[in-house]
């Protein structure tokens, strides 16, 4: 009996601390998950969503369309109520794994690293969810402002009213937000097996996505394709394979460029060609300027992530400085009315994030210090927004062809904006110069051109292992 007690004591001495450690770890993670949920609830719960939208409307200068705060905020809350299943299921699984370790059905030494990897995934998704919902909020502000302008024009200008109404009712086929039902069903931790053991983290299931996407590709259904690209981005982010994670970011760039291709700046400018000077022509020019600023933000993000050497970073800072100066000039232009969701605000956020990533101003270089000063001086002119700037790994940054395209795109965007500004000022040739630059910019931002660039040395080696990516690659390369 004495020997049996000694054995039990030794077993407890060995396993007890490990089990206790797992219990503490699980409790820590559970507390972190609850903090994450509280952050989201503070923005998107049934009561908070209305406050968030109301604050965004007020900051965005929304007037007449304030009447939609109640109904539109309900949609934000509904999306959050669907999404929060991600957090609740993760919390439940943590309790189950803690119980499995305490009962001896699972080895604490194996459970610990699995839980840690799962939390990395959850934190990543949590950050993405914040970006997606803020993008949805910005979209609501943008639509409200178009409705405001339509209402203002309703009394006396039928053409202007129809123009703004069309913008307000334009389908949102391209957005950063995925299908929230897909997000809510994601399991970041595996279930506890009945037979014991510790399985690997759930791998993204691309099978259903591949089938649905193949149908969309075959039908050339652009709206469905955008949806499935967003879904693939999310699923690939959850992979432990760094190449697949980067492929997710590449897909996000392709998706955005599809959006640019579907709504080219040249087509916007064409509407102004035969119009006389007046409110409608000015409104179209403002829309074109905002679209150009949005594309400049897109290029800024890529340039920042593509610079891999000190020489490239110095060239990048000089380019960023030129764009900051241009943005500051636009901030002084009374014709532009910036909102949280404007292209100008996005470019400001992208420049700010880029300046921090490139250590601009911290090493005493003139371009970096001047960039930091311009951004600081202009900070009050632009409402805050979330920038999607995120570092790519080596394969993306190493492509000289992409960097050259981005730099050319900056020059074309600047040329197009200069042409629009000249046209607004009465220069009869300004619109033609803007059109020429805009067409060149559309070529630079072509999804097909981008795929051709990123294929070299990177995507070609990845897409063979991801059926969805192969279907997308074939579709874009048609």
Protein Blocks (a to p, Z undefined) as FASTA:
>chain_A
ZZmmmmmmmmmmmmmmmmmmmmmmmmmmmmmmmmmmmmmmmmmmmklmmmmmmmmmmmno
paklmmmmmmmmmmmmmmmmmmmmmmmmmmmmmmmmmmmmmnopacfklmmmmmmmmmmm
mmmmmmmmmmmmmmmmmmmmmmmmmmmmmmmmmmmomklmmmmmmmmmgccfbcfbdcfk
lmmmpcfbdcddfkgpjdddddddfklmmmmmmmmmmnopaklmmmmmmmmmmmmmmpcb
fklmmmmmmmmmmmmmmmmmmmcfklmmmmmmmpccdfklmmmmmmmmmmmmmmmmmmmm
mmmmmpmbfklmmmmmmmmmmmmmmmmmmmmpmkbccdfkbmklmmmmmmmmmmmmnogo
jlopaklmmmmmmmmmmmmmpccdddfbdcddfklmmmmklmmmmmmmmmmmmmmmmmmm
mmmnopaklmmmmmmmmmmmmmmmpmklmmmmmmnoplmmmmmmmmklmmmmmmmmZZ
